């Protein structure tokens, strides 16, 4: 005895929402570009370079 419902159908939604995925990728890209800018500007002055002679002792 199988009961079927003709009036009720499953919602056909995509697995990934393109709007939210684009928003998340944009936030990630902006953060990544800020980190690259920060490392480029302040890397040598703040000691983020690993080529300094102090790093050769270990």
Backbone bond lengths (Angstrom), bond angles and torsions (degrees), N, CA, C in turn:
res aa  C-N    CA-C-N  psi(-1)  N-CA   C-N-CA  omega(-1)  CA-C   N-CA-C  phi
1 X - - - 1.430 - - 1.524 108.51 -
2 X 1.282 115.70 95.15 1.457 121.24 -178.93 1.518 109.40 -99.63
3 X 1.293 114.04 132.69 1.457 119.27 177.97 1.522 108.76 -103.82
4 X 1.289 116.42 127.47 1.464 120.55 178.33 1.514 109.10 -116.65
5 X 1.296 114.81 147.35 1.457 119.90 177.74 1.518 107.62 -119.25
6 X 1.269 116.00 112.79 1.461 120.80 -177.94 1.524 110.91 -80.72
7 X 1.303 117.49 -28.20 1.462 120.44 -176.05 1.516 113.98 -82.49
8 X 1.324 117.39 -15.07 1.459 121.20 -177.67 1.518 108.28 -107.90
9 X 1.296 115.90 123.94 1.466 119.36 177.56 1.522 108.88 -128.63
10 X 1.285 115.18 152.82 1.467 120.41 179.49 1.523 109.31 -70.23
11 X 1.300 115.05 143.48 1.462 119.68 178.96 1.527 108.94 -73.13
12 X 1.301 115.82 127.07 1.461 120.76 179.11 1.524 108.89 -90.69
13 X 1.312 114.73 88.69 1.461 120.40 178.31 1.513 108.17 -110.25
14 X 1.327 116.43 143.61 1.473 118.03 177.66 1.525 110.71 -69.01
15 X 1.305 115.07 156.19 1.460 120.33 -178.97 1.523 111.00 -65.35
16 X 1.320 117.21 -41.80 1.464 122.12 178.65 1.519 109.55 -116.73
17 X 1.315 116.04 130.49 1.452 120.88 177.41 1.526 108.54 -83.62
18 X 1.306 117.48 120.46 1.465 121.21 -175.50 1.525 112.27 -65.34
19 X 1.305 117.37 -31.83 1.461 120.21 179.24 1.522 112.09 -65.46
20 X 1.336 116.14 -49.26 1.466 120.15 179.28 1.517 111.62 -68.17
21 X 1.337 116.90 -35.36 1.454 119.99 179.26 1.531 110.44 -66.94
22 X 1.320 117.71 -39.49 1.460 121.29 176.79 1.519 110.51 -66.32
23 X 1.323 117.62 -40.94 1.461 121.58 178.23 1.525 110.91 -62.90
24 X 1.321 117.32 -46.11 1.468 121.00 -179.62 1.522 110.88 -64.99
25 X 1.319 118.12 -41.36 1.459 121.25 178.01 1.522 110.86 -64.34
26 X 1.326 117.47 -37.63 1.466 120.83 178.54 1.521 111.06 -64.81
27 X 1.324 117.34 -43.90 1.463 120.97 177.82 1.519 110.16 -62.52
28 X 1.323 117.88 -43.76 1.465 121.89 178.47 1.521 110.59 -62.29
29 X 1.323 117.74 -42.99 1.456 121.83 -178.35 1.523 111.12 -65.33
30 X 1.328 117.48 -42.96 1.467 120.80 178.58 1.520 110.16 -63.63
31 X 1.324 118.60 -42.81 1.462 121.36 178.35 1.525 110.74 -63.97
32 X 1.324 117.59 -42.80 1.462 121.41 179.63 1.524 110.82 -62.91
33 X 1.318 117.16 -43.00 1.467 119.95 179.44 1.522 110.71 -66.40
34 X 1.334 118.60 -35.66 1.457 120.91 177.37 1.529 110.45 -65.84
35 X 1.326 117.33 -42.30 1.466 120.71 178.55 1.522 110.46 -63.14
36 X 1.328 117.60 -43.37 1.467 120.51 179.05 1.526 110.63 -63.70
37 X 1.316 117.89 -39.80 1.465 121.50 177.98 1.528 109.89 -64.78
38 X 1.332 116.69 -45.50 1.460 121.12 -178.84 1.526 110.99 -61.82
39 X 1.320 116.43 -44.85 1.465 119.32 179.19 1.521 111.46 -66.38
40 X 1.317 117.48 -34.67 1.454 120.26 179.21 1.511 112.82 -70.73
41 X 1.319 116.90 -38.70 1.466 120.70 -177.09 1.519 111.22 -80.24
42 X 1.318 117.41 -47.39 1.458 121.23 -172.59 1.529 113.87 -104.12
43 X 1.309 117.77 2.81 1.460 120.45 -176.43 1.513 113.70 -61.84
44 X 1.301 117.52 -47.67 1.463 120.12 -177.08 1.523 110.99 -77.09
45 X 1.317 117.93 -35.71 1.467 120.36 -178.03 1.531 111.92 -74.02
46 X 1.324 117.86 -34.83 1.464 120.91 -176.23 1.517 112.60 -93.42
47 X 1.317 117.85 -0.97 1.455 120.29 177.37 1.508 114.47 83.83
48 X 1.316 117.63 29.92 1.453 119.95 177.89 1.522 111.94 -84.61
49 X 1.322 116.69 1.10 1.462 120.28 179.60 1.524 109.64 -87.21
50 X 1.299 116.99 135.96 1.462 120.50 -179.19 1.521 111.97 -96.05
51 X 1.318 117.94 10.10 1.453 121.47 179.78 1.523 112.17 -96.79
52 X 1.309 117.09 6.14 1.460 120.67 178.91 1.531 109.35 -69.30
53 X 1.330 117.96 150.65 1.467 120.52 -179.07 1.530 113.40 -60.31
54 X 1.318 117.91 -26.52 1.461 120.32 -179.47 1.529 111.67 -63.86
55 X 1.323 117.71 -28.39 1.457 120.79 -178.69 1.524 112.08 -78.64
56 X 1.313 118.39 -13.73 1.460 121.84 -179.67 1.529 112.35 -79.40
57 X 1.343 118.83 -13.27 1.462 121.30 -175.97 1.525 112.38 -76.26
58 X 1.323 118.98 -19.94 1.462 120.76 -176.66 1.498 111.21 -105.47
